[in-house]
Amino acid sequence: MILVDTSVWIDYFNGRKNEETNMLDAALADGTVAIGDMIFLEILQGFRNDKDYNRAKKTLATLDQYDMFGNAMASKCADNYRALRKKGVTIRKTTDIIIATFCIDNQLPLLFSDRDFIPFVKYLNLISVLNEV
């Protein structure tokens, strides 16, 4: 099972072809894609058109779902953020910290195109589907 970050889903829904969307296509065909609540939220809030929103919501709801955040995760996320800051790395979005920490904690590979995940791979053992570092 893999988790796919919002950055890849946006490209996918916009019809962009790249290594990440090709990998997403293959994983969807294999039935190995899961989605987290934070990612689900980020994707859906980006749709302007009701028809596209409803189609995406229905499609994404068929994937295995994970609740990504809670009290226990808050501390782990803060620890990871602080560990990266000590290395001189500042992560721009809190949701990226949550997604990366969830994947690290659950040993779920992450498919992403957002560069903010690279320090998690490099320093905190996030598993990248495409082995990016």
C-alpha positions in Angstrom: 0.0 0.0 0.0 1.2 3.6 -0.7 0.0 7.0 0.2 -0.1 9.7 -2.5 0.5 13.3 -1.7 -1.8 16.1 -2.8 0.9 17.4 -5.2 0.6 14.3 -7.3 -3.2 14.1 -7.2 -3.4 17.7 -8.4 -1.2 16.8 -11.4 -3.3 13.7 -11.9 -6.7 15.4 -11.9 -5.3 18.2 -14.2 -4.2 15.5 -16.7 -0.5 16.2 -16.4 1.8 13.3 -17.4 4.9 12.8 -15.4 6.8 10.1 -13.5 4.6 10.5 -10.4 1.2 10.5 -12.2 2.4 7.4 -14.2 3.2 5.7 -11.0 -0.2 6.7 -9.5 -1.9 5.2 -12.6 -0.1 1.9 -12.1 -0.8 1.9 -8.3 -4.5 2.6 -8.9 -4.7 -0.3 -11.4 -3.0 -2.5 -8.8 -5.3 -1.4 -6.0 -2.4 -0.3 -3.8 -3.3 3.3 -3.2 -4.6 4.6 0.1 -5.6 8.1 1.1 -5.4 10.0 4.3 -8.0 12.4 5.6 -5.6 15.4 5.4 -4.8 14.6 1.7 -8.5 14.0 1.0 -9.3 17.5 2.4 -6.5 19.2 0.5 -7.6 17.7 -2.8 -11.3 18.4 -2.4 -10.9 22.0 -1.3 -9.0 22.7 -4.6 -12.0 22.0 -6.9 -13.9 25.0 -8.2 -16.4 23.1 -10.4 -19.1 21.1 -8.5 -19.2 18.4 -11.1 -15.4 17.8 -10.8 -15.6 18.1 -7.0 -18.4 15.4 -6.8 -16.6 13.1 -9.2 -13.3 13.3 -7.3 -15.0 12.9 -4.0 -16.8 9.8 -5.2 -13.6 8.3 -6.7 -11.4 9.1 -3.7 -13.9 7.6 -1.3 -13.3 4.2 -2.9 -9.7 4.1 -1.7 -8.6 2.7 1.7 -8.8 5.6 4.2 -6.5 6.6 7.0 -7.2 9.0 9.9 -3.8 10.8 10.0 -3.9 13.1 12.9 -4.7 13.0 16.6 -3.1 13.7 20.0 -0.4 11.1 19.7 0.6 12.3 16.2 0.8 16.0 17.4 3.8 15.2 19.5 5.5 13.1 16.9 5.0 15.8 14.3 6.5 18.4 16.6 9.5 16.2 17.2 10.1 15.7 13.5 9.7 19.4 12.7 12.2 20.2 15.5 14.6 17.6 14.3 14.6 19.1 10.8 14.9 22.6 12.1 18.0 21.6 14.0 19.5 20.5 10.7 18.6 23.9 9.2 15.5 22.7 7.3 12.2 24.5 7.6 9.1 22.7 6.3 6.7 25.2 4.8 3.3 23.5 5.5 2.1 21.8 8.6 0.0 19.4 6.5 3.3 18.1 5.0 4.7 17.4 8.4 1.6 15.5 9.3 1.6 13.5 6.1 5.3 12.6 6.3 5.2 11.8 10.0 2.1 9.5 9.5 3.9 7.7 6.7 7.1 7.3 8.7 5.2 6.1 11.8 3.2 3.5 9.7 6.1 2.6 7.3 3.9 3.6 4.3 5.7 4.7 1.2 4.8 8.2 0.0 4.4 9.2 -3.7 5.1 12.9 -3.9 6.4 15.7 -6.1 6.5 18.4 -3.3 10.2 19.1 -2.4 9.3 19.6 1.3 9.2 15.8 1.7 12.8 15.3 0.6 14.3 16.2 4.1 12.0 13.6 5.6 13.4 11.0 3.3 17.0 12.2 3.8 17.0 12.6 7.6 13.9 10.8 9.1 13.5 7.6 7.0 10.4 8.5 5.0 10.1 5.9 2.3 9.7 7.5 -1.1 7.9 5.5 -3.7 10.3 6.8 -6.4 13.4 6.7 -4.1 13.9 10.5 -4.3 16.7 12.1 -2.3 
